[in-house]
Amino acid sequence: MLVPGRDPTAAAEQVAQRVGAATEAPVLAVGSAVGSLADLPAVLTEVWECAAFLPALGVRRGAFEVDDYAPYLAMFGTDGGRALSFVDRVIGPVVAWDARHHSDLTGTITALAGNGGSVTRAARALYVHPNTVKQRLERVTSLLGEDWRSADSLFRVTVATRLHLLRQGGKVTG
C-alpha cells in the first residue's frame, strides 16, 4: 500500500493500526521513504525484502522501517534462517545460558555494544553497578572465549544480539 507522508515509521504504524483494527489476522507493515517516482521500483523491492525477512525471524506483526533493517538485509538477504543460524553460531552459548539460568547475559552484551564498549555506560543503561556488568562479562568470556571483545568478534556479537532482540519481539533501530 502506498501512503503519502514524510515519516515512513509513522505511515507503517498507521497502516498496521488501521488494517489491524479491520482484521483479526496479524499485520506486518513495512515503510520506506520514496525520494522520487524513479526510486519507487527499488524502494518497493527493499520493502518486499524486509517484509519477507521479518517473518523468517519470527516477527509476524508490527510496524517497521526498511532503513532500520537494511544492514541485516545486506548481510543475509531475505534468508531469515541464515540470520538465525548466525545468531546461534555467534551467541548461542550465551542464549542457552540465559535460558537455563533465567539470566540476561544477552542483554548485558547488547548494552555493552550499544554503549561503545563502555562498562560504565552499559551499567547505567542496565541500572546496575559497573562491577555487576564486569562479573557478567566474565561469564560471557567463559562462554564465548577470550577474544569475543576484539573488534571483528564484537561486530559479529553486536549483529547477533540485535537479531536475537528482533527474534524475541523487540525492535532493532539505529
C-alpha positions in Angstrom: 0.0 0.0 0.0 1.4 3.4 -0.9 0.6 6.2 1.5 1.6 9.9 1.5 3.8 11.3 4.2 7.3 12.1 5.2 7.7 9.7 8.1 7.8 6.0 6.9 7.6 4.7 10.5 4.5 6.7 11.3 3.0 5.6 8.0 3.7 1.9 8.7 2.3 2.3 12.2 -0.9 3.9 10.9 -1.3 1.2 8.3 -0.7 -1.6 10.9 -3.2 0.0 13.3 -6.0 0.6 10.7 -5.6 -2.8 9.0 -5.2 -4.5 12.3 -8.5 -3.0 13.5 -10.3 -4.4 10.5 -8.9 -7.9 10.8 -8.0 -10.5 13.4 -5.0 -11.6 11.4 -1.5 -10.4 12.4 -0.5 -7.3 10.4 3.1 -6.6 9.4 3.6 -3.2 7.9 6.9 -2.1 6.5 7.5 1.5 5.5 10.1 3.3 3.5 10.6 6.8 2.1 10.5 7.4 -1.7 12.5 10.3 -2.9 11.2 10.4 -6.4 8.9 8.3 -8.7 12.1 7.0 -10.3 13.1 5.5 -7.0 9.8 3.6 -6.5 10.8 0.2 -8.0 14.0 0.0 -5.9 12.1 1.1 -2.7 9.4 -1.4 -3.3 12.0 -4.2 -3.7 13.5 -3.2 -0.4 10.1 -3.1 1.3 9.2 -6.6 0.0 12.6 -8.0 1.0 12.2 -6.6 4.5 8.6 -7.9 4.7 10.0 -11.4 3.8 12.9 -11.2 6.2 11.0 -10.3 9.3 8.6 -13.3 9.4 11.5 -15.6 8.7 12.9 -14.3 12.1 9.5 -15.0 13.8 8.2 -11.4 13.5 4.6 -11.6 12.4 3.1 -8.3 13.4 4.1 -4.7 14.0 5.3 -1.6 12.1 8.9 -1.4 10.8 11.0 0.9 8.6 13.3 -0.6 6.0 16.2 1.6 6.8 16.4 0.1 10.3 16.9 -3.4 8.8 18.9 -2.6 5.6 22.2 -3.7 7.2 20.7 -7.1 8.0 19.2 -7.4 4.6 22.6 -6.6 3.0 24.2 -9.3 5.1 21.6 -12.1 4.9 19.2 -11.1 2.1 15.7 -12.4 2.9 17.1 -15.6 4.4 15.9 -15.3 8.0 17.0 -18.9 8.6 20.6 -18.0 7.7 20.4 -15.0 10.0 19.1 -17.2 12.9 21.9 -19.7 12.2 24.3 -16.8 12.5 22.8 -15.8 15.9 23.0 -19.4 17.2 26.6 -19.8 16.0 27.8 -16.5 17.4 25.9 -16.1 20.7 24.2 -19.5 21.1 26.1 -20.4 24.3 25.0 -17.1 25.9 21.4 -17.5 24.8 21.4 -21.1 26.2 23.0 -20.0 29.5 20.3 -17.3 29.8 17.5 -19.9 29.2 19.0 -22.3 31.7 19.7 -19.8 34.4 16.9 -17.2 33.9 19.6 -14.6 33.4 20.1 -11.9 30.8 23.7 -12.0 29.7 22.5 -11.3 26.2 21.0 -8.0 27.4 24.3 -7.2 29.0 26.3 -7.7 25.8 23.7 -5.8 23.9 24.0 -2.9 26.3 27.8 -3.1 26.1 27.8 -3.0 22.3 25.2 -0.2 22.3 27.3 1.9 24.5 30.5 1.8 22.6 32.0 -1.0 24.7 31.9 1.1 27.9 31.2 -0.9 31.0 30.2 2.2 32.9 27.7 3.4 30.3 26.4 -0.2 29.9 25.9 -0.4 33.7 24.0 2.9 33.6 21.8 1.6 30.8 21.1 -1.6 32.7 20.6 0.2 36.1 23.3 -1.9 37.8 26.7 -1.3 39.3 29.7 -1.5 36.9 31.1 -4.4 38.9 27.9 -6.3 38.1 28.5 -5.8 34.4 32.1 -6.8 34.8 31.0 -10.1 36.5 28.5 -10.8 33.8 31.1 -10.1 31.1 33.4 -12.6 32.8 30.7 -15.2 32.4 30.3 -14.2 28.7 34.0 -14.6 28.2 33.8 -18.1 29.7 31.0 -18.9 27.2 32.3 -17.2 24.0 36.1 -17.3 24.5 38.7 -14.7 25.3 38.6 -12.8 22.0 34.9 -12.1 21.9 35.6 -8.4 22.5 38.1 -8.0 19.7 36.8 -5.6 17.0 35.7 -8.3 14.5 34.2 -10.6 17.1 32.4 -7.8 18.8 30.9 -6.7 15.5 29.5 -10.2 15.0 28.3 -10.4 18.6 26.6 -7.0 18.2 24.8 -8.1 15.0 23.8 -11.4 16.6 22.4 -9.7 19.7 20.4 -7.3 17.7 18.9 -10.1 15.6 18.2 -12.0 18.7 16.4 -9.0 20.2 14.3 -8.9 17.0 13.6 -12.6 17.2 12.4 -12.1 20.8 9.9 -9.5 19.6 11.9 -6.3 20.1 12.7 -3.7 17.5 16.1 -3.0 16.2 16.9 0.6 15.4 19.9 2.8 15.0 
